[in-house]
Amino acid sequence: MSRLLSSIRTIPASDATFAASLAILAALAVLSAGASYIAPSGINDQDLLRRLLPPMSQSGGATFLLGTDTLGRGIFSRMLYSMQTSLLIGIIGTFLGAMVGSAVGLFAAHFGGIVEEIVLGLIDVQSSIPFLIIALTALAIFGGGIATFIVIIGLHGWETYARLVRGAVKSALNMDFVVALRITGAGATRIYVRHLLPSIIGIIIAQMTLTFPGVVLLESGLSFLGMGVQPPGASLGLMVSEGRAAIMTQPWLCLAPGLLICLLCLLIAQIGDRLGDKFSIAKH
């Protein structure tokens, strides 16, 4: 972890794009985390007398800054709560995918031989099939519960982590310090946990920032299709889905959450690209 922090500190302070992206993302994360305290209205609070108010309308005031939907619920408040849901699912899904993929990569690198060939075959199969198709099929079979949804989301991108970790570990296993550890009688667990994992944790975290936008988009897409978060819950994708029918007459219903999805993905992708350059993921 100290290597990771020292590497991040060496990113030039003059990198204005990276700094701005990080600052904006942090601000959005704080807003979403404090939605219950910041939002001017509850996630499902209704005011039918003020339904379909446009953004910045005089009658809406600060409570309905971005307008209201067909039930008189504040778009701004619902966006804060929805961003909280989307980011939380995205974070859990990204961590789950990283853990599964990294474990598979370590398993393949350690055992090698036929085990490695089987893992590489599974990686190729996974890479050849759009994950959205896999997710829709799995949700249709196992149902759309939130736990099932998060697990399926978490499997997104595992093959990337597996390939990355396998390559990094196989390269590290041939290094002099690993050979020396083996000569001194160090066990496999000690070598992997105390020496190899700390040396590759940086590239795993960088890859997580690159994968995270895809996880957020996948969650939004599945919720948009009605296979993700269900009412009375809310997510950004679900808000876009609820407002798509009125895009010509009340465009703010879907444009506001849609633009927020784009902004989140662009910010995280920018940060991920910068970290990816720093840790030279391509070399692995």
N, C-alpha and C positions, 0 to 999 in steps of 0.2 A: 504493500500500500504506500509506503514511503517513496518507492520508485515512481509510482503513479503520480503522487502529489508533486514530486520534484519535477516530473516531466511536464505536468500541466502548468507549473509556475514558470517554465521556460518559454511558454507561448508569449510572443511579444505583446506588451501592453498596447502597442500601436496598432494591433490588429483590431481596428474599429468595428468591423463587421461581426467578428466573433464576440467581442465585448458587448456590443449592442444586442446581439441575439441572446446572449446569456442573461443580460439584464432584463430584457422584455419577457423571456421565458420564466425567469424567476418571479417577476411581477405577476404574470398570469397564474403561476402556480400558487402564489400567496392569495390571490383573489379567489381562486377555486377552493383552496383549503379553508378559507374563512367565509365561504358562501353563506353559511347560516347566520353570520354576524353582519356581513356586508350587504347582502341582497336586500333591496327595499321591500320585497314581498316574498312569500313562501313559494315553493316550487309548484304547488297546485292551487294557490289562492286564486279565486275567481272574482271578477267584477264584471258581470254581464252588461252593466250599463256603459262600460268602457271597452267593449269588445271591438277588435280590429282597428284600434287606434294606430295611426302611422307614427313612425319615429319622430321624436322631438316635437310632438304636438303640444299645444298649450294646455289642453284639458288633461293630458297625461301627466304632466309635471315630471318631477324627478323620479317618482315611483315607476313610471312607465316610460323611461328614457328612450328605449328602442321600440316602443309600441307594444301592442297586445295581440294575442291570437284570437281564435274564434270563440274561446271560452272566457276571454277577458283576463288571461294570465299574462303577466309581464314577461316580455321576451328577454330583457336584460337579466332578470332574476333567474329565469329558467336556463339561460346560457351559462350563468355561473355554476349552478348546480349540475348542469349537463357536462360542463367542462370537468368538474370534479369527478364525475362518474367515468367519463372517457379517459381521463388521465390515470385514474386509479386502475381501471381495467388494463390500460396500456402498460403501466408500470409492472403490475403483477404478471401480465402475459409476457412481457419482455424478459423479466427475471426468470420465469418458468422456462421459457424457450432457451435462455442462456444456460441454465442449469442442466436441462435435459441434453442439449446439444454438446455441452462441454463434457458431461459424463460419458456420452457415447464416443466422443472423440478420444478421450483418455483411455477408454476401454479398448478401442480399436488400436491405438498406438501401443498400448502395453502388451496386448496378446499377439498382435500381428497375424500373419498367416491367413488361414481360412476365415478367422473371425474378422480380420480387417477387410478381406474381400467382400464378405457379406455386408458389413457396414457401408462400404463404398457403394455396393449395389443398391442398398436402401437409400443412400443419399442421392444417387442418380435417379432413382424412381421418383423420389420426393421432388427433386428439382425439375422433373419433366412434366409434372402435373400442377396446374394452377391451384394454389392453396384455397382459393375461394370455393372451388368445386368440392374439394375435400371437406371444407368446413360446412358447406350447405348440406352435403350428404350425411355427415356425422350428426348435425343438428336434426336432420329429418329422421334419423334412426333413433338417436338417444333422447330426443326432446330438447326443448329450448330453455331448460333451467339455467339459472345464473351460474351455478357451479360448473355445469357441463360447458356452458358458453366460455367461461374463463379458461378452463382446461384446453379447449379446442383452440382458443386464441393463443394460449401459451405454447402450443406446438408449432406456431408459425415461425419459420426461420431456423428451426433446430438444426437443419442440415448444414446451414452456413457456419454455425458455431462448431459443429462436429468436424467439418472439413478444416476449419481454421485451427482448432485446438489439436487435431490429429497431426497436422503438418508442423505446428510449432513444437509439440512434444517430441515427435520423431527427430526433429533437428536438434533439440536440446539433449536428447538421450545420447547423442554421439559426442557431446562436448566433454572437455577434459575434466571439469569439476564433477560431472555425473559419474564418469569412469572412476575417478578418485574416491567418490563416496561409496561406490560398489566395492572397491578394493578394501576399504576400511570396514566393510561389513554392514553398511547402512541398508535397511530394508526398503522395499518398494514404497511402502506407505510414507516413510519419512522423506524419501527422495521426492515423491510427487507433492506431498502436502507442504513441506517446509522449503522446498527449493524450486520445483518446476512451476507450481501454480502461482507463487508470487512473481515469477519472471514473466508470465504470460497474462496476468490479470489485467494489465493495461490494455492489451489489444482486445481482450474480451469486452471490457467496458466500452472501448471505442466502437466495437461492433454493435454493442447494445444501443448506442446512440444512433447508429445507422439503421438498425432494425426497428427502433421505436416508432418512427413515422409510419412504417408499413403496418405495424400493429394497430395504431390509432385509426388508420384508414380502413383496415379490415373490420375493426369494431364498428366504425361508422357505417361501412357498407352493409354489414350484416344487420345492424339495427335499422338501416334504411329499408332493407328488404323484409323487415318484420321478423327476423330470426335472432335478433339480439336482445337488447334491453327492452322490456315491455312496460306499458303504462300500468300503474301510475308513476313508475320510474321515468327517468329522462336521460337521454344522452344526446350528443350533438347530431349523430346520424338519425336518431328518432325524430328530432326536431325538424331536420331537413325533410324527412319522409312525411311528417304531418303537414308541412307547409307547401309541398310540391304542387298540390292540386290548385293552389291559388297563386302560383308564381306570376301570372300575368296581371292579376288585380291587386294582390297584397304581397309583393315580392319580398318584403322584409321578413316574412315568416320563415323563409328558407335561406335567403341570401345571408342574413346575419350569422346564423350558425355555420353555414357553408363556408363563409369567409374565415370564420374562426378556426375551422378545421384546417383550411389551407395555411393560415398563419402559423398554427402550431406545428404542422408538418415541415414548413419551410424553416422555421427557427431551429427545430431539432435536427433537421437535415444539415443545416449550416454548421451547427455545433459538432455534429457527428463527422462531417467532412474534415473539419479542422483537427479534431482529435485523431481521425483516421490518418491524416497526413503526418501528425506528430508521432504516432506509434508505428507508422509504416506498415499498415495492414497488408498492403499488396505484396510485401516481401515474404509473407507467410502463406 
